[in-house]
């Protein structure tokens, strides 16, 4: 059974943690994880992030662009990255609850 996750909105996320999470999911195959400047920009310019944490470890993230009034665009499909340890154990349901 997976440990409970804490959800954080717009939390500071280190590029190394973001890259490690993408590598632990299937998304690293389709993201420029070897281009650190690009990965930092992906975090810096998403104006809404929802992240899942187990203690100090990033275990899930969804990035979006929104006007905070009418529209919210998820950055990709799938845009919610969970590491292998949480996938299939209800971890992805946290995104739907937020």
C-alpha positions in Angstrom: 0.0 0.0 0.0 1.3 3.4 -1.0 2.0 6.1 1.7 -0.5 9.0 1.7 0.3 11.9 -0.5 0.2 15.6 0.4 -1.1 17.8 -2.4 0.5 21.1 -2.9 -0.5 23.9 -5.3 2.3 25.9 -6.9 4.9 24.5 -4.6 8.6 25.1 -5.5 9.8 22.1 -7.5 13.5 21.5 -8.1 14.3 20.5 -11.7 16.2 17.4 -10.5 13.1 16.2 -8.7 11.0 16.9 -11.7 13.3 15.0 -14.0 13.6 12.1 -11.6 9.8 11.9 -11.5 9.5 11.9 -15.3 12.1 9.2 -15.5 10.2 7.1 -12.9 7.0 7.4 -15.1 6.7 6.8 -18.8 6.8 10.5 -19.7 10.6 10.8 -19.8 10.4 9.0 -23.2 8.5 12.0 -24.6 10.1 14.9 -22.7 13.5 16.6 -23.1 14.8 15.4 -19.8 18.4 15.9 -20.9 17.8 19.6 -21.6 18.0 21.1 -18.1 17.2 24.6 -19.3 14.1 23.4 -21.0 13.0 21.4 -17.9 13.5 24.5 -15.7 11.5 26.6 -18.1 8.7 24.0 -18.0 8.4 24.4 -14.3 9.0 28.2 -14.2 6.4 29.1 -16.8 3.5 26.8 -15.8 1.3 29.2 -13.9 -0.5 26.4 -12.0 1.0 23.2 -10.7 -0.6 20.5 -8.6 2.1 18.3 -7.1 1.9 15.2 -4.9 4.5 14.6 -2.2 5.4 11.9 0.2 7.4 13.7 2.8 10.1 15.7 0.8 9.9 13.5 -2.2 7.9 14.6 -5.3 5.8 11.6 -6.4 3.3 13.3 -8.9 2.8 16.5 -10.8 0.3 18.1 -13.2 1.2 21.4 -14.9 -1.3 23.8 -16.4 -1.8 27.3 -17.8 -4.9 29.2 -16.6 -6.5 32.6 -16.4 -7.9 31.6 -12.9 -11.4 32.7 -14.0 -12.6 30.7 -17.0 -10.2 28.4 -18.7 -7.4 26.0 -17.6 -5.3 24.1 -20.2 -3.4 21.0 -19.1 0.0 21.1 -20.7 -0.1 17.7 -22.3 -2.0 14.5 -22.4 -1.4 12.7 -20.2 -0.3 15.7 -18.1 -0.3 13.9 -14.7 3.0 12.1 -14.0 3.1 9.6 -11.3 6.1 7.3 -10.6 5.7 3.6 -11.1 5.3 3.0 -7.3 2.0 4.9 -7.2 0.5 4.0 -10.6 -2.4 1.6 -10.2 -2.5 2.1 -6.4 -4.9 5.1 -6.4 -2.2 7.7 -6.6 -3.6 9.1 -9.8 -7.0 9.6 -8.1 -5.5 12.4 -6.0 -5.4 14.7 -9.1 -9.2 14.2 -9.6 -9.9 15.2 -5.9 -8.0 18.5 -6.1 
